[in-house]
Amino acid sequence: MNTLAWLERLVAIDTTSRNSNLGLIETVRDALAGHGLAPWLAANAEGSKANLFCTLPAQDGQTQGGIVLSGHTDVVPVDGQDWTSNPFKLTDKGDGRLYGRGSCDMKGFIAASLALVPQALAMPRKKPLHLAFSYDEEVGCVGAPVMLAELQRRGIRADGCVVGEPTSMKPVVAHKGGYFFSCKVHGKAAHSSLTPQGCNAIEYAARLICHIRDLADTWRAQGPYDNAFDVPHTTITTNLIAGGIAINTVPESCAFSFDFRHLPGHSAEGIQADVQRYVDDELLPRMRREYAGARIDIECGAAVPTLDASEQAAITALVRALTDDRAVRKVAYGTEAGQFSQAGIPAVLCGPGSIEQAHKADEWVEVEQLAQCDRFLRRMAESLC
């Protein structure tokens, strides 16, 4: 199948992160097995989702080294969005665009990678080509580490990785890291007419939220900065909150979520320590003067490392040569590229579509972008010959 046929097939499988992705993974597995390949799966603990990894060996059978083409199979929900076409049916409206959930982010790249397989197998490659398709990237990049751990267990090495996030087929060499937290403040309930007998969890949560905002304001005003990023400083923000049971009851608990997106070189551990220090040194002593059993629990739900690709890395040089693009681009969103890099596989971003179309109603990718991706991947495979 060509790229468009593969994309139509992939979009039709609803892999919203809350669902299983096994329908897509098994479809791809069976197609690759039909080419005489031996893909393997690395599943989550429940067995409801899986990563897929497949090696196209070199002409002499070599499986070590080479390049990984990486993409995530999950997509974001369409709930509440005003689509003008079926989001799970690839739609051509005659305007040079293909509409459908995941067409841009990032089933277009996966489709092009799969369409490349028969061509790559026919090439006299001296190095292998690998396919790596993950689950649950959209909810904190939690699938890729399972696959990377299995790669390490199997002793599989690669020289570089291209993560095909939508970059308009332009190389992106760095992205921020992302850490996602849930916080629960535990106080003591009381009738609101007897407030001194309680410990107001909402009010103490508010103090911590204000401290988080103060951190954000400080970084925005004082840096550190990297002006190559679209947002040139580290950010931190509170995004969800819930607490209390009644208008006349001092709230016993308050829960909220926050995340920070940090620049490469801005220590994630240092940021976490700053938040925890404020809790330990400022908030808890005050709370426990009101109620000895007060506590604040902060849990890290997901952590996405930064990407800061070396310009000296072979994969960076190759992608720049194939795209004839020397511009330095860095983005605020996180990807699995940082995880590949952390695992010792140098990585860069380059894929069809624009991030501006991702996650939106009527998500689309240009047909010409897919054609560019086809040419890019074919030349990349040829570089292994």
N, C-alpha and C positions, 0 to 999 in steps of 0.2 A: 504493500500500500504506500501511496505517496503521503506527504505531510498533511494535505488537506483531508484526505480520507481518514488518516489516523486521528486528526484533531476532531473530526466529526464523531468518531467513535468514542474518544475520551471524554468530550463534553457531555455526551449522552449519559455517562455514568455519574450519578450524583455522589460526589466525594466530599460534600460539606463536612467539615472537621468533626461534627458531632456524630457522623455516620461512619460505618466501616468503609475502608477503601479496598477491601479484598476483591470486589468485582473487577475493579480496574487492574489491580496487581496480578490477578490470576489470568486476565485477558492478555496482559503483556507477557507474563511468564510463558503461557502456552504459545504465543506467537514467536517468541525467541527460541523456545524449544523446537519449534518447527523449522528453524534454521540450523538445527544441530548444536545449539548452544546449551549451556547448563546453568541457567539462572538459579540463584538461591534467595530465600526469604529470611528476614530477621523480624520476628513478630513482637508485638507488645506483650506484656505479662498476661493479658486476658486472651490473647490469640485473635482478637477482633480486628486488628490492623497489622499491616506489615510493610516493611521496606523491601525493595527488590534490588539485588546487585547481580550484574551479569558481565562477564569478561569475554570480549572478542579476542582470542589469542593472536599473537603475531604469527607470521607465516611458518615459523619454525616451532610453533607451539608455546612460545614464551608467554607467561601470564603476569610477570612482574614488571613494574614500571608502567610507562605509557600515561595516557590521559583519561581522566574521569569526566563524563558528562552527567551533571547532577541536576535533578529537579524534584520539587515536592508535588505530590499527587492530590493533596487536599485543597479545598477552596473555601472561601468565606460564605456565610449564609446569604440568601436572597430575601429573607424575611423583611417585610415592610418596604421593600424597594419597588419602584414603579417601572417595571420592565415593559417594553413594547413588543417583545417577542418572548417565546419560551426560553428561559435561561439555560435549560438543559437540552436544547436543540440548536446546533450550530446553524446560524441564519446568515445568508448572503442577501443583503438588501440592494445590491448593485452599485454600491458607493465605494467599492474597493476595501471594505471592511468586513470582517467576520465576527458576528455577535454571539456571545454565549458565556456563561460563567466559567471562568478558567481559561478562556481563549487567550487572554493576555497573561494572566498570573496563575499558573505558568505552564498550562498544558500545550501551548504552542511550541515551546522549546522541547518538551517531551516528545511531541508528535514528530518534530523534525529529527530528533535523535533516533527515534524508532525507524523513520523512513530511511535514515542513513545506513542502517544495519546491512542490507543486502549489498550496497555499494562498497561498504568498508570491508566486508568479508571477501569481496572479489579483488581487493587491493593487495599487492605484495608488501604488507606492512612488516617492518622490522620490530615494531613495538605494539603492545596490545592497546585496545580501546575498551573502556569500561563504562557501563551504564549504572547509575545509582539513583533510584527513585524512592522517595521517603514519604512517611506519613506525618501528619500533625505539625507541619512547619508553622501553620497559621495560628497555632495556639501556644507558641513559645519554643518552636524548633525542638520538640521533645523526641521526635522519631529518629533523626539523624544520628544522635549519640549511640543508639542501640545498634545501628548499622556499622558505625565506625568501630565500636567495641568488637563486633564480629569480624571486621576486617583485620583488626589487630590479632584476634584469636587465631584466625586462619593464616596469618603471616603474609597478607596481601599488601603489597606496596604500590604506590603510584607516584609518578613524577610531578603531576599537577592536576588541577581540577578547574573546570569551567562550570559555574553555577548559572543556569540560564534564566535568572530573574529578568523581568522586563526592563531593559536599559536602552531601548531603541537601537540595539545592536552596536552600542558604544561601550568600550571597556570602563568598568568601575573598579577602582583599586582599593577602596577603603569604605568601611561602614562603621557606624557606632555599635556599641554593645547595648544590650537591654536586660535589665533585671526587673522582675515582677513580683510584688509582695502583697500578701494579705496581712492585715493587722487587726487584732481584736483587743479592745480595752475592756477590762472587767472591773466594775465598781460594785456599788451596793445599792439596792433598791430601797426607796422610802416614799411615803406619801409626800407630795410636793409641799404640803403645809409644814412638814417636819424635815426640811432639807438638811439641817445639820446632822441628822441621823443617817444620811445616805452619802454616797460618793458618786458623783455624776459622771458616768462613763462618756457621755457625749461631749461634755465640756472639756474633759482631759484629752479626748480624741481630737477635739478642735485645736487644742494647744499644739499637739504633735503635727497636725495638718498645717498649722501656721508656720511651724519650724521648717517643714518640708518646703513651703512656699518661700520662706526666707533663704533657704539654700538655693532655690531656683533663681531668685532675684540676684543673689550674690554672684552666681556663675554667669548670669546674663550681663551683669555690670562689670565684672572683674576678670572673667575668663576662668580657666585657660581657654584659648581660642584656636581654631584651625579654620581659616577662611575659605579653604577648599570645600568645606561642607556647606550644604544648603542651609542648615542651622548650625552656626559655627561654634557653639558651646554646648556643654552638657546640660541636659534638661531633666527635671523631676516634676511629677505632677500626681495629684490625687484624683482618681477617676470614678470611684464608686464609694457609696457610704450608706449605712443603714443602722438604725438604733432606736431604742425606746419602745414602749408598749402602750402608753396612754399619755394624754395631755396633763394629767395630774399625778404622774409617777416619776420620781427621780430615776433615770435610766440605769439599769444594772450593767448593760453591755452596749457597745457600739463597735461595729466592724466597718473597715474601709480597705480599699485597695489603692496602691500607688505603684508607680514604676519610674525608673530613671533610664535615660539613654545617654551613655557616656562616650566621650571621645577616646580614641586610642591614646594611651598614656595617662589618662585620668583614672586613677585607681578605683575600681569598683569596690574593693574591700575597704578603702578609705571612706567612701561615701556611706557604705553600710555602717561602718564604725561610728561615723558622725551621728547618724540617726539613732543608733543604739546608745551612744553616750548621752544624748539628750534625754532619752527615756530613763536610763539608769541614774543619771546625776541630777536631773531636774524634775521629771514628772513623777516617777515612782515614790521618791521621798515625800512629796506633797500629798500624793494620793494615800499613802499608808499612814500619814498623820490623821486622815479621816477614817480610813478603814484598813486594818492590818492585812487583810486578805487580798487587797487590790493587786492586779497584775496586768501587764501588757505583753501580749504574745505577737511576735512578728515572724512570719514564715515566708521564705523565698519559694515561689511556685515554679519559676522558670528563670534560666539565666542563659543569655545568648552572648558569646564572646565577641569582641570587636574583630574587624578585619583591617589589616594594614599591610597590603601586599608589597613585597619588595620589587622595585623596578629591575633589580638584577635577576629575579627569578625567571627561569626559562619559560614558564607558562605566561607570565606577564609580557615578556618580550614577544612570544608567539602570538598572543591575542592582539597586541598592538600592531604587529606586522600584518596579520590577516585582515584587520580592520583599517589599516593605514591611519591610525588615530593615536596621537601622542598626548592628548589633553589629560590632565589629572582631574578625575571626578571622584567625589566622595559623597556618600549619602547618609541620611539620618536613620533610615530604617535598618533593621537587622536581617540577616539571612543565615543560611547554613554554611556559607563560605568561611565564616569565622571558626566554625567547628571543624571543618576540614583542615584549615590552617593550623589550628591548635593541635590537631592529630598528626601534624607533620606532613600534610599534603598541601603545598602552596596552591592558593586559589584566587581567582578573579571572577567578577560578574560580567556576563555579556549574554543578552538574550533578546528575542523579538518582543515588540510592544513597548508601551510607555507605562511607567508606574502611575501616571496620572489617570489611567483608565482602570487600574486595578481596584477591586472591591466595590465598584460602582454599579448602579443599574445600567443595563445595556452595555456591559463590558465588551470591548472589542479589540481586535488586533488587525493591523493592515495586512492584506495579502502580500504586498511588496515586502513587508518586514519578514514574513515567513520565507519568502523567496531569498532574501538576504541571508537569513539564518541557514537555509539549505546550502547556499554557496559557501558560507563560513565554515560549516561543519564538514562539508566535503573537502575543502582545502585543509582543514585541520587533520582529517584522516589521512590525506595525502602526505602531510608533513611527517607522518609516522612511517612512511615507506622508505 
